[in-house]
Amino acid sequence: MIMQTWLFLLLPVAALSGWLMARRHYKRRYRQQENAFSPAYFKGLNYLLNEQPDKAIDVFIGLLEVNSETVETHLALANLFRRRGETERAIRIHQNLIARPSLHGEQRTQAMIELGLDYMHAGVLDRAEHLFLELMQLPVSPPEAARQLLRIYQQEKKWRQAIDMASRLDKNQQDNTQPLIAQFYCELAEQSVKQDKHECLNLVRLALFHDTQCVRASLIEARVQLSLGQPQKALKTLKNIERQNSQFLPEALPLLYQAFQQTANLQGYRVWLQQILHKNPNLTSVRLMLTRLIDEIEGRSAARQYLYDALHRHPSVEGLNTLINLGEHNQESLVPLIQQVTNAMVLRGDRYSCKNCGFSGKTLHWLCPSCNRWATMRPTEIHLSALEKLLEKTA
């Protein structure tokens, strides 16, 4: 009976003790949650949101204790350094992350990719290449590694390696790299054209296999065929350019002239040019080539009359300049001024422009110098609509 009485009296004491222990536990847990998000962290975040990166950097540097929960913060901070041009600091942070044995696979992979980008930004392409190649050895390699290796191999003009990387990307079905691969084969073909013309033709065929619309490959193939004394094959190749992209016909005209000349059939070339003009009446270059043929076949007077009539229907600066050079001097006082202006505009006018970024110039670049995109440069015609712009260049 006495024992039961004591137990009854101890129950409230046990309850009170349990309540006090639970209270201390929850207070300690609450303090741990508070410490997990330091006020300094939010202070630095606030600086970033208010576009005060310098102050944010100073705050975050004080929080650089690496653990699995702060990896994203470290990556963001290192990327900020890289964007600011402080590549060495970005490299140190990413190297510090990679050295941590506690870093799990996905985070380590991301840190290695970012370190490779740091090296590329610093111009240390060999280190970047080594890192990305290491990533390519993973059971599931990240596509970004292949993309960056593709960039490196293009910069270093390692076309075989570039083809390999582009092919791997294409297998992921996320990147259509077939036209790109065709350009790389064209680069190899142009390198081999002097040493081994047959190897050059094999490379051209590989380019066309990957991109049947590759005009560059057709032009290279036709040049080689002409040099091998195969004008009929060259004619077939060059006529195919109209199907590939008729905008590039001006680039094929001189080669077509050689091919028809080798077959002693300039009259056939004349007929073909007339057919092209019927379908593409605004191709001034075709009209001027036809004028040249008429001059050779029928004489200067017939060529002048043809071009004079054609310019009434399709006026162009180049056509006018050609007409004057053919000897059309009916208005003696006006001809010198016209000839001066037209010659200046023909000389200063850009002949090629990039359909992607608008870059223009006098030389055909298969790789646009401005946006670094392949096969985006297109031949352009100098029409009267461009007079004002071209005249500004002559001022």
C-alpha positions in Angstrom: 0.0 0.0 0.0 2.9 2.4 0.9 4.6 1.5 -2.4 1.5 2.4 -4.4 1.3 5.7 -2.6 4.9 6.6 -3.5 4.4 5.6 -7.2 1.3 7.9 -7.3 3.3 10.8 -5.9 6.2 10.2 -8.4 4.0 10.3 -11.5 3.7 14.1 -11.6 7.4 14.4 -11.1 8.1 12.1 -14.1 5.7 14.0 -16.2 7.3 17.3 -15.3 10.7 15.9 -16.0 9.6 14.6 -19.4 8.1 18.0 -20.3 11.3 19.8 -19.4 13.5 17.4 -21.4 11.2 17.8 -24.5 11.3 21.6 -24.2 15.1 21.6 -24.1 15.2 19.2 -27.1 12.9 21.4 -29.3 14.7 24.6 -28.3 18.0 23.0 -29.3 16.5 21.8 -32.6 15.1 25.3 -33.3 18.6 26.9 -32.7 20.1 24.4 -35.2 17.6 25.4 -37.8 18.4 29.0 -37.2 22.1 28.3 -37.6 21.6 26.4 -40.8 20.6 29.6 -42.5 23.0 32.2 -41.2 21.9 35.8 -41.4 25.1 36.5 -43.4 23.8 34.1 -46.1 20.6 36.1 -46.6 22.6 39.3 -46.5 24.7 38.1 -49.4 21.7 36.9 -51.3 20.1 40.3 -50.8 23.2 42.0 -52.3 23.0 39.7 -55.3 19.3 40.5 -55.9 20.1 44.2 -55.6 22.9 43.9 -58.2 25.7 44.5 -55.7 28.0 41.6 -56.6 31.1 43.0 -55.0 29.5 43.1 -51.5 27.9 39.7 -52.1 31.3 38.2 -52.9 32.7 39.6 -49.6 29.9 38.0 -47.7 30.0 34.6 -49.4 33.7 34.3 -49.0 33.1 34.2 -45.3 30.7 31.3 -45.7 33.1 29.1 -47.8 32.8 25.9 -45.7 32.1 23.2 -48.2 29.4 20.6 -47.5 26.8 18.8 -49.6 24.2 21.4 -48.8 26.3 24.4 -50.0 27.7 23.1 -53.2 25.2 25.1 -55.3 26.2 28.3 -53.5 29.9 27.6 -54.3 29.1 26.9 -58.0 27.0 30.1 -58.3 29.8 32.1 -56.6 32.5 30.7 -58.9 30.4 31.4 -62.0 30.0 34.9 -60.8 33.8 35.2 -60.6 34.1 33.9 -64.2 31.6 36.3 -65.6 33.5 39.1 -63.9 36.7 37.9 -65.6 38.2 36.7 -62.3 39.0 33.3 -63.8 41.7 32.3 -61.3 39.4 32.7 -58.3 36.7 30.7 -60.2 39.3 27.9 -60.9 40.3 27.8 -57.2 36.7 27.4 -56.0 36.0 24.6 -58.5 39.2 22.8 -57.8 38.4 23.0 -54.1 35.0 21.4 -54.7 36.4 18.6 -56.8 39.0 17.8 -54.1 36.3 17.1 -51.6 35.8 13.3 -51.2 32.3 13.8 -49.8 31.1 15.3 -53.1 28.6 12.9 -54.8 28.7 12.0 -58.5 26.3 14.5 -60.0 27.8 17.4 -58.1 31.3 16.4 -58.9 30.5 16.1 -62.6 29.0 19.6 -62.6 32.0 21.0 -60.8 34.3 19.4 -63.4 32.3 20.9 -66.3 32.5 24.3 -64.7 36.2 24.0 -64.1 36.6 23.0 -67.8 34.7 26.2 -68.7 37.0 28.2 -66.5 40.1 26.8 -68.4 38.5 27.6 -71.7 37.7 31.1 -70.6 41.4 31.4 -69.6 42.5 30.1 -72.9 44.1 26.9 -71.4 42.5 24.6 -73.9 44.7 21.6 -73.2 43.6 21.4 -69.5 40.0 21.9 -70.5 40.3 19.1 -73.1 41.8 16.8 -70.5 38.9 17.4 -68.1 36.2 16.9 -70.7 37.9 13.8 -72.0 37.9 12.4 -68.4 34.1 13.1 -68.2 33.6 11.3 -71.5 34.9 8.1 -69.8 32.0 8.1 -67.4 29.4 5.3 -67.9 26.9 8.0 -68.7 28.9 10.9 -70.1 27.3 14.4 -69.9 26.5 15.8 -73.4 28.0 19.1 -72.3 31.4 17.5 -72.2 31.1 16.5 -75.9 29.8 20.0 -76.8 32.8 21.7 -75.2 35.2 19.3 -76.8 33.6 20.0 -80.1 34.3 23.7 -79.5 37.9 23.1 -78.6 38.5 20.9 -81.7 37.0 23.5 -84.0 39.3 26.2 -82.5 42.3 24.0 -82.9 41.2 22.8 -86.4 41.3 19.2 -85.3 38.7 18.1 -87.8 38.8 14.4 -87.2 38.3 14.8 -83.5 35.5 17.3 -84.2 33.7 14.8 -86.4 33.9 12.2 -83.6 32.5 14.6 -81.0 29.7 15.8 -83.4 28.8 12.2 -84.2 28.5 11.4 -80.4 26.2 14.4 -79.9 24.1 13.4 -82.9 23.5 10.0 -81.3 21.9 11.7 -78.3 19.1 12.9 -80.7 19.4 16.3 -79.0 21.7 18.0 -81.5 21.4 17.9 -85.3 25.1 18.0 -86.1 24.9 16.4 -89.6 25.5 19.7 -91.5 28.3 20.5 -89.1 30.0 17.2 -89.8 29.7 17.9 -93.5 31.6 21.1 -93.1 34.4 19.3 -91.2 34.8 16.8 -94.0 35.0 19.7 -96.4 37.8 21.2 -94.3 39.7 17.9 -94.6 38.9 17.7 -98.3 40.4 21.2 -98.9 43.5 20.2 -97.0 44.0 17.1 -99.1 43.2 18.5 -102.6 46.8 19.2 -103.5 48.3 16.0 -102.2 45.6 13.4 -103.1 42.7 14.4 -105.3 41.0 11.0 -105.0 41.1 11.1 -101.2 39.7 14.6 -101.6 36.7 13.2 -103.6 36.1 10.5 -101.0 36.0 13.2 -98.2 33.6 15.2 -100.3 31.3 12.2 -100.7 31.3 11.7 -97.0 30.3 15.4 -96.6 27.4 14.9 -99.0 26.4 11.7 -97.1 25.9 13.7 -94.0 24.3 16.7 -95.7 23.0 16.3 -99.2 22.4 20.1 -99.3 26.1 21.0 -98.7 26.9 23.4 -101.6 30.5 23.7 -100.4 31.1 20.0 -101.0 29.7 20.2 -104.5 31.9 23.2 -105.4 35.0 21.3 -104.1 34.0 18.2 -106.1 33.5 20.1 -109.3 36.9 21.8 -109.0 38.6 18.5 -108.6 36.7 16.9 -111.5 37.7 19.8 -113.7 41.4 19.4 -112.7 41.1 15.7 -113.5 39.8 16.5 -117.0 36.2 15.3 -116.2 34.0 18.2 -117.4 30.9 16.1 -117.9 31.0 15.0 -114.2 31.7 18.6 -113.2 28.6 19.8 -115.1 26.4 17.2 -113.4 27.8 18.2 -110.0 27.5 22.0 -110.6 23.9 21.8 -112.0 22.9 20.0 -108.8 23.7 23.2 -106.9 20.5 24.7 -108.2 18.6 22.0 -106.3 20.7 22.3 -103.2 20.5 26.1 -102.9 19.9 28.4 -105.9 21.4 31.4 -104.0 24.8 29.8 -104.5 24.6 29.7 -108.3 26.8 32.8 -108.7 29.6 30.7 -107.1 29.1 28.0 -109.6 29.0 30.2 -112.8 32.8 30.5 -113.4 33.2 26.7 -112.9 30.3 26.0 -115.2 32.0 28.2 -117.8 35.1 26.1 -117.6 33.2 22.9 -117.9 31.1 24.0 -120.9 34.3 25.4 -122.5 36.1 22.1 -122.0 33.2 20.3 -123.8 33.2 23.0 -126.6 29.6 23.7 -125.9 29.3 27.4 -124.9 26.0 27.6 -126.8 24.7 24.9 -124.4 25.8 27.1 -121.5 23.9 30.0 -123.0 20.7 27.9 -123.2 21.1 26.7 -119.6 21.6 30.3 -118.3 18.4 31.4 -120.1 16.5 28.7 -118.4 17.9 29.7 -115.0 16.9 33.4 -115.6 13.4 32.3 -116.5 13.1 30.7 -113.1 15.2 33.2 -111.2 14.9 36.6 -113.0 16.6 38.6 -110.2 20.0 36.8 -110.5 22.1 39.6 -111.9 25.2 37.4 -111.9 23.5 35.0 -114.3 22.5 37.8 -116.5 26.0 39.2 -116.6 27.4 35.8 -117.5 24.9 35.5 -120.3 26.0 38.9 -121.5 29.6 37.7 -121.6 28.6 34.6 -123.6 26.7 36.7 -126.1 29.7 38.9 -126.5 31.9 35.9 -127.2 29.4 34.2 -129.6 27.7 37.2 -131.4 29.9 40.2 -130.6 30.0 43.3 -128.5 27.1 45.1 -130.2 24.7 42.2 -129.6 25.8 41.9 -125.9 25.3 45.6 -125.4 21.8 45.5 -126.8 20.8 42.5 -124.8 22.0 44.0 -121.5 20.5 47.4 -122.4 17.1 45.8 -122.8 17.5 43.6 -119.7 18.4 46.5 -117.5 15.0 48.2 -118.2 13.3 45.2 -116.8 15.8 44.3 -114.0 17.9 47.3 -113.2 21.1 46.7 -111.2 24.3 48.6 -110.5 26.5 45.8 -111.7 24.6 45.5 -114.9 24.9 49.3 -115.5 28.6 49.1 -114.8 29.0 46.2 -117.3 27.0 48.1 -119.9 29.3 51.1 -119.6 32.4 48.9 -119.8 30.9 47.3 -123.0 31.1 50.8 -124.6 27.7 52.3 -124.2 28.7 56.0 -124.3 25.7 57.7 -125.8 25.6 60.4 -123.1 29.2 61.5 -123.0 28.8 64.1 -120.2 26.9 61.6 -117.9 29.0 58.5 -118.5 32.1 59.5 -116.4 30.0 60.3 -113.3 28.0 57.1 -113.7 31.1 55.1 -114.2 32.8 56.5 -111.2 29.8 55.9 -108.9 29.1 52.4 -110.2 32.7 51.3 -110.1 33.0 52.6 -106.5 29.8 50.8 -105.5 30.8 47.6 -107.1 34.2 47.7 -105.4 32.8 48.7 -102.0 29.6 46.6 -102.0 29.6 43.5 -99.8 29.2 40.3 -101.8 28.3 37.9 -99.0 26.1 38.2 -95.9 25.3 35.9 -92.9 21.7 34.9 -92.7 22.2 34.3 -89.0 23.8 37.5 -87.7 23.8 39.8 -90.7 27.7 40.0 -91.0 28.7 41.0 -94.5 31.9 41.1 -96.5 33.6 40.7 -99.8 34.9 37.2 -99.1 33.0 33.9 -98.8 33.6 32.5 -95.3 32.1 29.1 -94.8 32.5 29.7 -91.0 31.0 33.2 -90.2 33.7 35.3 -88.5 31.0 37.0 -86.4 28.7 34.4 -85.0 30.9 31.3 -85.7 28.1 29.4 -87.4 28.9 27.2 -90.4 27.3 27.6 -93.9 25.3 30.7 -93.0 27.0 33.0 -95.4 25.1 33.7 -98.6 26.0 35.5 -101.9 24.2 38.8 -102.2 23.4 40.9 -105.2 23.9 44.7 -105.4 20.5 46.1 -106.5 19.4 49.7 -106.8 17.6 49.4 -103.5 21.0 49.3 -101.8 22.2 52.5 -103.5 21.8 54.8 -100.5 23.7 52.5 -98.2 26.5 51.9 -100.7 26.8 55.6 -101.5 27.3 56.3 -97.8 30.4 54.1 -97.9 31.8 56.1 -100.8 31.5 59.4 -98.9 
